[in-house]
Amino acid sequence: MFSVALSSAGGRAVACGAASSARGMPRKCHRQTHPSNTASSLSPPVDGSRTQNVGVGRREVGHGRGTGRAAPPVARRVSALLGGSGGGGGDEAEVEPQDGVPLRAPLPFPQAISLGLSCAVDGSRAALSRPSDAWKPLTAATLVVAVSLDGAGFYAASQFLRPGDNAGMISTLVSKVLTVAVDGAWVFVAPVVAVAVVQQVLPLLGEKILFDALKATAGLEEDEAEEQEGEVNTTVPSASPSLPSASLRAIRAARVQELEESDGLGLRSFGVAASRARSLAGLGLAAVPIGIGLSFVLPVVGSVAATGLATTIAAYTLAWELLDPYFDKANMGFEEQEKLVWSNRFVLTAFALPFAAALAVPLVGPLSVAVAQGAVAELVWRLLEPEPAEKQAE
């Protein structure tokens, strides 16, 4: 996985640069000014909380609840990802805001799960109502890579874990249990690795799907349709369950334009992809002995628990990979991404959990990757992008 990320990230930089050149855009990110910045900067927060400019908005953060906290060691991350100590929102130690990292008070566990699942449902509905032109090539590429990884992984596990000719009953049993555990985990891991490979080798596919969905969920396509037809088209289903107000549409339109005109990370994406692969691989490897131990100690219940652990790790990984086009256009480095993703781990894991489970279905699963990529737009607007001051007041 490391070699794939290292070798393919360079192609991402070249592809992104080519896309910018094709659009005739200068190699510079033109930042827009958020309308709420001027008004909100004239008076300090009344509750004594910290504020920081992020993108085109301002985010208020209560004392001791920022998202600039670095991710803990790998062993603790596995426990925290499953809801153990170190997770949640109210128990975060006080940290100082980090430049460039959107700040949001972490949500408590139940609310985080609810928001993540809600974004998955609403985002999928919006994506299915307005499919992007890049759906077919992204699905085809992911399907080819996923099937190849599935076959290679199953063959390698069967050869490596095959008992010897003179193996006893215990050795044979251990070999079979390990084979089942590895194959079960690989079913969830292989599609996520396939998504990561396609995101780096063909970055413009995921980027186009994301921006098409961002425009649809922001209500921008409805505005364009009304301008062309001269009246509201009531026969076209809404691309978002609840379209934003006119003022919010203007703000989001400026943000989408800003992201589209951004050159992204460029050559820095090479190092970001390698660091992300190393971080996620470390998290996955730390969970392997836990899953194998559960399978041995509790043959039936343990296997189910190990599958749940693999699904959770795959969902966390998938959420990060699906957000890669947004992070790239937002010029967020690896450390910024890791802090943001880890601080919102419960929301992101809950969001990606249905898609990770769907991707695990052989042959059919990869067909859902385009829907998952489009659904990320709902997550961007409702979790990652700072909302205007008037929306917060409502």
N, C-alpha and C positions, 0 to 999 in steps of 0.2 A: 504493500500500500504506500510505503514511503517513497519507493522508486517511482511509482506511478504519479504521485503528487509532485515529486521533484522534477520529473521529466515533462509533465504536462502543464505545469504552471507557467513555464516560459511561453508556451503556445497561447495561453490565455492573454498574456500581456501583448503579444503581437496581434492577436485577433481584436482585442479591444482598441489598440492603436489604429488598426486598419479601419475599424468601424468609425472611429472619430474622424479619420481622414476622409472616408467616403462621404460623411455628412458635411464635409467642408467646415468643420468647426475648429476653432483655435485650440491649441493644447493648453487650455486654461479653464478652470472651473469658474463660471460666472455665478456668484452668490447673489441670491435675492434677499431682500430685506423683509422680514416678517412684520406685518402691520401691527402685531401686538407688542413688538419689542419697544417701539417708541413710547407707547402709552404706559406699558408696565414698568419701564425703566425709570419713570419719573418719581415713583413712590416705592419704598421698600415694602417687603411682605409684612402684613400686619401680625402674623403669628410667629415671627422671629425665625422662620425657616430660611434655609439657604436657597439661592437661585443661581442658575447658570445658563448662559446662552448656548443653545444646541441647535444646529441646523438653522431653521428659520423660526424657531420658537423658544420659549423659556419654560423650564421645568422647575417647579418648586419641590424641594426635598426636605422632609422633616429631619430634625437633628438625629444623627445616628442611624439613618436608614437609606444611605446612598447605595448606588450600584457600582461604585468604583472599587469594591473589595476584590482582591485577587482570589483566584480559585485555590482551595486548600489542597493538601497533598492527595495523591490519587486514591489511597485507601479510604480516606475520609470522604472523598467525592463520591465514591460508590455508595457509601452509607447514606450520605446526604441526598443523593439523587433518588434513593428509595424512600425518603421521608424521615430518615433518622436525624440524629443531632447534626447541627450545622445547616439545616434547611429551614425553610419558612421565611417569614418576613420580619416579624417583630423582634427576633433575637439577634439580628445582625449587629456586630460591634460598630462603633462610630468610626467612620472613615471620612477622609476629605474627598471632595469631588475630583475626578480625573478629567483633564482637558480632553474634549472630543467624545467622551462617553455620555450618551443620553442618560440623565438621572431620573429615576422613578422610584418611589417608595415601594419596596418589594411587597407583593400581595400575600396575605395569609394563605396557607395551604388550600383550604376549600375554595376560596375565591379564585386562586390561581388555576386550579384544575377546571373550574367552571368557565373561566375566560378562555383557556386554551381550547377546550372542546367546542365552545361557542364560536370561536374564530375558525375552527376546522369546518364546522357545519356551514356557517354563513359564507366562508370563503369558497368552499366547494360549490355551493349553490351559485354564487356569483361567477365562478370560473366556468361552470358548465353552461350557464346561460350565455356567455360570450367567449367561446373558445378562440384561442389565438391561432394564427397561421403556423406557428412553430410547434404546435402540439404533435403533429405526425412525425417530423424528424426527431424530436426529442424522445418520443416514445419508442421509435424504432431503434435509435442508438442505445437507449437504456436497456431495451429488451435484449439486444445482441450481446452487450457486455454482461448483463446479469446471467443470461443462460450460459455463457462461456465460463463465468466465475463459478456458477453452481456446479457444472460438470467437472471442472478442474478441482474444486474443493472436495467434492464427494469422492472422486478418484484418489486424490492424495490421502484423504482420511482412511479410506479402505486399505490402501497399500501400507501406510505408515503404522496403522493400529492393528493390522492383521496379525492374529496369534501365530506363533511358530508351529511347525509340524509336530513337535513333541510337547506342545503346551498342555498343561494340566487343566482341570476343570475350573479352578479359580482364575488362572491366567486368561482362559477363554472368556469367562464371565466378565472379568475386568475389561478385556478388549472390546467386548460387545457393548458394555455400558459406556465406555469412552467414545466408541464410534457413534452411538446414538446421541450422546451429549454434544459431540463436535458437529455432527450433521445437523442437529436441531438448531444449534447456535448459528451455523453457517447459512442456514436458510434465511435468517434475519440479517446477517451481516453482509452477505454477497450483494443483495440489491442496493444496500446503502453505499457500499463501495462502488457499485456501478454508477449510482447517481453522482458520487464524488468525481469519478473518472470523467464522466460526460460533462459535468460542470466545468472541469478544467480544460478538457480538450476542445469542447464546443461551447464556450461560455456565452456566445451571442444568442443561443437558443433559449436558455433559461432566462437571460436578461430580457429578451423580447416578450416572453410569456409573462414575466413579472410586471413589466411596465404596461403591457396591455391590460392586465388585471388592476394595476394601480389606477389607471385612468378610468376603468369601468366602475370600480368601487368608490372612486371619488366623485362619480357623477359627471365626468367630463364628456363621455361619449353621448350621454343624453343631451347635454347642451349642444354638441355638434349636430346631433340629429334634429333638434328643434330649430337650429339656425338654418339647416338645409331645407327642411320641410315647411318652415314658417309657422308651425303649430306643434303642440305636444302630441307625440305619437303614443296613444294609449294601448296599442296592440302589441308593442314590444315589451316583454317582461323586464322588470327592473333588474339591473346587474348587481344591486346591493339590496339587502333586506330593508335598509332604511337609508335612503340617500341623504347626504349632508345638505345643510342650508346653502343658499347662494354665496354667502360670505365665506363659509368654510370651503366651498368648491373653489373659490378664487385662491384661497390660501394653499389648498392642496395642489391646484394647478401650477402655482409658482414653485412649489416644492418638487413636483414631478419634472418640470422643466429644468430646474436646477440639477436634479440628479441625472437627467438625460444628457445634459451638456457637460457633466463632469467627465474628466478623462479617467477617473478611477485610480486604482493603485498603480497601474502600469507595471513596471518591472518588480515592484515590491510584492506583487501577488505571488511571485515565485517563492519567496521566503514565507509569506503568510500561509500558502498551501502546505508547505513542508511542516511548519510549526503546528498547524491545525491537525494534520495527519498524525504527527507524533503525539500530540496531546490526546486525541481521541483513541489512538491505538493503545496508549498507556492505560486509559480508562477501561478499555475493553479487556486488555490482558489482566488487569487487576481483578476483573469479575470472573475470569475463567476458573481459577481454583475454587471460588465460591460456588459456581454452578456445578462443577464436577463433584465437590464435596456433598452438596445437597443431593445429587443424583445417587451417590453411594449410600449416604446415611438413610435417606428416605426414598426408596426405589420408585414409588408412585408419586407421592406428594412432592418429593424433592425434584423430580423431573418437571413437574408443573411449575414449581417455584423457579427452577433454573430457566425454563422457557420465558417466564415472566421477567426475570432479570435480563435475559438477552433482548427481549422486546423493549424494555425500558432503555437500555443502553443504545439500542438501534434507533429508538425514537429521538433521544437526545442528540445523537449524531446526525440523524436525518434533518432535524430542525436547523442545525447549524449549517449543513450543506445547502439546504433550500434558501437560506438567508444570504448565501455567498454573493449573489448578484447585487443585493441591496448594500451589503457591507462594502463591496468593491466600489460601487458608485458613490458611497458616502465617505470614501477615503479612510476607512477604519482599519488600523493595523491589527496584528494578531492579539496583542495584549488587550487592546480596547474591545475586540470581539469576544475574547475569552471572559473578560470581566462582565460584559453585558449579557452574554449567553448564560453564564453561570448564575448570575444574580436573578435571572428570569427562568431558571431551569425548570420549575414546575409548570409554568405556563407553556413553555416551548415543548416540553416532553408530552404534556397532555394534548397539545395541538398536533404533534407528529405521530402520536400513538396509533390512531386509526390508519394512517397512511403506512406506517411501518408494518402493521399487521397485514394490510392489503398487499404490500410489496413482497411479503414472504410467501405468497401463493405462487408456486412455480408457473412460469409462462404467462399467466394472466396478471399477476401482481404488478409488473413493471408498467402496465397500461395506465395505472393510476398516478404515475409520477408527474404527468403534465397537470393533472388536477391539483396535486399537492403544491406544485410550483405556483400555480395561479392563486391558490388559497392563501399563500403567504402574504398577499397584498392586504388581506383583512387583518392579519397579525401586525403588519407594518403600521397601519393606520391606528389600530386600537391599542397597541402596546409600545412600539418603538418610537414612533414619531410624536414629538411634543404637540399637544393640542393647543389652540389659541386660548387666550385668556377668557374670551367670551364663552367658549365651549366649557371651560372649567367652571365658570360661574353658574352655568345652567345645571 
